[in-house]
Amino acid sequence: MSNKKDRAFTVRFTEEQFQHIAEQAERAMMSPSNYIRAAAMRGKVNVILDGKLVARELNAIGNNLNQLTVLANMGQISAVYLEHVHEDLSRLYDKFFALADKEVR
C-alpha cells in the first residue's frame, strides 16, 4: 500500500461534529485528518490515554528530577533513593510504548 496521499474526499460537518472530532484528535495527539483516516480504516479509534495529560505529567516528573539534581549538586541534599521511582517509570514507559506499538499496527 502506497503512503502517497493523492486522493481526497470532501466531507462537511456540523459545528458540533467538527468540534468533537477536533477534541478527540487532540486527545489522541493526532491531526484531525489522521484521526479521521484512522477511524475510517479501523472502524474506530480507541483513545485510552489523554496524550497531552500524560506528556504533561512526564514533563513534571522530569522537572522534579532536575530540581533534585540541582539540590544534590549544590550539596543541599546528600542522598536521594529513586529505585522505586525508576522501576515505576520503567513500567510506565514499557506500557506506554506497548500501547503505542499496538496502535501503529
C-alpha positions as CSV (number, residue, x, y, z in Angstrom):
1,M,0.0,0.0,0.0
2,S,1.4,3.4,-1.0
3,N,1.8,6.2,1.5
4,K,1.3,8.8,-1.2
5,K,-1.9,10.7,-0.4
6,D,-3.1,12.0,-3.8
7,R,-6.8,11.4,-3.4
8,A,-9.3,13.4,-1.3
9,F,-12.9,13.3,-0.1
10,T,-14.8,16.5,0.8
11,V,-16.8,16.0,3.9
12,R,-18.9,18.6,5.7
13,F,-19.6,18.6,9.4
14,T,-21.9,20.5,11.7
15,E,-20.1,22.8,14.2
16,E,-20.8,20.3,17.0
17,Q,-19.4,17.3,15.0
18,F,-16.4,19.4,13.9
19,Q,-15.6,20.3,17.5
20,H,-16.0,16.8,18.7
21,I,-13.6,15.4,16.1
22,A,-11.1,18.2,16.8
23,E,-11.2,17.5,20.5
24,Q,-10.8,13.7,20.1
25,A,-7.9,14.2,17.6
26,E,-6.2,16.5,20.1
27,R,-6.6,14.0,22.9
28,A,-5.1,11.3,20.7
29,M,-2.3,13.7,19.8
30,M,-3.3,13.3,16.1
31,S,-4.2,15.8,13.4
32,P,-7.9,15.8,12.6
33,S,-7.0,14.3,9.2
34,N,-5.0,11.4,10.7
35,Y,-7.7,10.9,13.3
36,I,-10.5,10.7,10.7
37,R,-8.3,8.4,8.4
38,A,-7.6,6.1,11.4
39,A,-11.2,6.0,12.3
40,A,-12.3,5.1,8.8
41,M,-9.6,2.5,8.2
42,R,-10.0,0.7,11.6
43,G,-13.7,1.2,12.2
44,K,-13.0,3.3,15.3
45,V,-10.2,4.9,17.2
46,N,-9.7,4.0,20.9
47,V,-8.3,6.8,22.8
48,I,-7.2,5.2,26.0
49,L,-4.9,7.9,27.3
50,D,-5.0,11.7,27.1
51,G,-1.7,12.1,25.4
52,K,-1.3,15.7,26.4
53,L,-2.0,14.9,30.0
54,V,0.5,12.0,30.0
55,A,3.1,14.2,28.4
56,R,2.5,17.0,31.0
57,E,2.8,14.5,33.9
58,L,6.1,13.1,32.5
59,N,7.4,16.6,32.0
60,A,6.5,17.4,35.6
61,I,8.4,14.3,36.8
62,G,11.4,15.3,34.7
63,N,11.3,18.8,36.2
64,N,11.2,17.4,39.7
65,L,14.2,15.1,39.0
66,N,16.1,18.1,37.6
67,Q,15.4,20.0,40.8
68,L,16.7,17.1,42.9
69,T,19.8,17.0,40.8
70,V,20.5,20.7,41.2
71,L,20.0,20.4,45.0
72,A,22.3,17.4,45.1
73,N,25.0,19.3,43.1
74,M,24.6,22.3,45.5
75,G,25.2,20.0,48.4
76,Q,21.8,20.7,50.0
77,I,20.9,17.1,49.9
78,S,23.2,14.2,50.1
79,A,21.1,11.1,49.1
80,V,18.0,10.5,47.1
81,Y,16.7,7.0,46.8
82,L,14.9,6.7,43.4
83,E,15.0,3.0,42.9
84,H,11.2,2.7,43.2
85,V,10.6,5.8,41.1
86,H,12.9,4.3,38.4
87,E,11.0,1.0,38.5
88,D,7.6,2.7,38.3
89,L,8.7,4.9,35.4
90,S,10.2,1.9,33.6
91,R,6.9,0.1,33.8
92,L,5.0,3.2,32.7
93,Y,7.3,3.6,29.7
94,D,7.0,-0.1,28.8
95,K,3.2,0.0,28.9
96,F,3.0,3.3,27.1
97,F,5.3,2.1,24.2
98,A,3.5,-1.2,24.1
99,L,0.2,0.6,23.6
100,A,1.7,2.9,21.0
101,D,3.2,0.0,19.1
102,K,-0.1,-1.8,19.2
103,E,-1.9,1.3,17.9
104,V,0.6,1.6,15.0
105,R,-0.1,-1.9,13.7
